[in-house]
């Protein structure tokens, strides 16, 4: 390859790579999580209250995730709630919040320790 063609090839490849990277941030449904890496992730933000023997206290489900984890979809949330009820820490857990994913934002409720979308 001639030396004069090498810069043209480098520029073409750089522009193609930049265009490919930019398209990763566009044209996905919804308002949230447009980057392709997150297009299948579900994030839930909830405010929960646990009841044990008539006393209530806030429940932080994120303390039951492994360190560094922050993705908490409805199945994972339900698993944590079931564990907290099964181990006897709470008699009942209730709350509300939002579920964020590539399709947008939805409300999420926890009624009698069950996740309801």
N, C-alpha and C positions, 0 to 999 in steps of 0.2 A: 504494500500500500504506500503510495507517495506520501511524503511528509506533509504536504499541503492539505491532503484529504483528512488527516488525523484530527485536526481541530474541528472540522465540520462534523465528523462522526461523534466526537465527544460532546459537542453542543447539541446535536440531535438526540443522543442518548440521555443527556441531562434534562432536556426539555420533555422528553417522553416520560422519564421517571418522575419529574415534577408534576406533570399532568396526571399521571396515574395516582400519585399521592393526594393531589387536590380532590380528585373524584371520590376518594374515600370519605370525605366529609360532606358530601352532597347527595341529594335525591334519595333519601330514605324516608319512610312515612313517619308522621308524628312530629312532635315539637322537641322531644328529648332524645338524647343518645343517638345522634346522627352518624357518629363514626362507626364503621363496619365492625370494629372490634366489640362494640357494645350492642349490636343490633338484636341479639337474642337474650340479653341479660334483663333480669327483672330486679328492680330495686324497690324496697318498701320502706316507707318512713311512717312509723306508727307511734302512737301514744297509748300505752297499755297500763292498766291498773289490775293488780292481783289482789284477791280477797282470800284471807285465811282466818277462820274463826271469827268472822265479823269485822276484822281489821283490814283496811286497805292500804296498799303502798304501790308506788310506781314500779313497773317492771322494765328492766333494760335487757332486751333480748340479745343485744350485741355483745354483752359480756359472756355469752354462751357460744360465740363463734370462735374459731381458731384465730390466733393473732394475725392481723393483716387482712382478714376477710371483711368485706363490706357489702357483698352482694347477698341480699336476703329476699328471695322470692317467696310466694305463698306456700309452696311445699316445705321449704326450710323453716319458715315461720311456724307452720303447723307442727312440724317435728319438735321444735323447741318448746312450744306451748304444751304439747302432749307429754314431753319429758318433765316439765315443771309440775304438771298436774299428777302424773304417775308417781313421781318421787315424793309427793305430799307437801311440796313447798307452798303450793296454793290450792285452794278449793275451786277457784274459778278465776278466769282472766278475761277482762273485757277491754275494748278500746276501739280506736279508729285511726285512719291515716290515709296515705296515698300509695298507689302502686305506679311506678314509672317504668316504661319500657319503650321500645322503638315505635309502638303504635300510639303513644301519648301517655296521658295521665288518667288514672281511674281511682275512684274511692275504694277503700278496703276497710272492712269492719271485722272486729273480733267480738263475737257474741257467745257467751257461755263456753269459752275456750276453743271455739271453732272459727277458722278464717272464712269470711264470707266476702265474695267479690261483688 
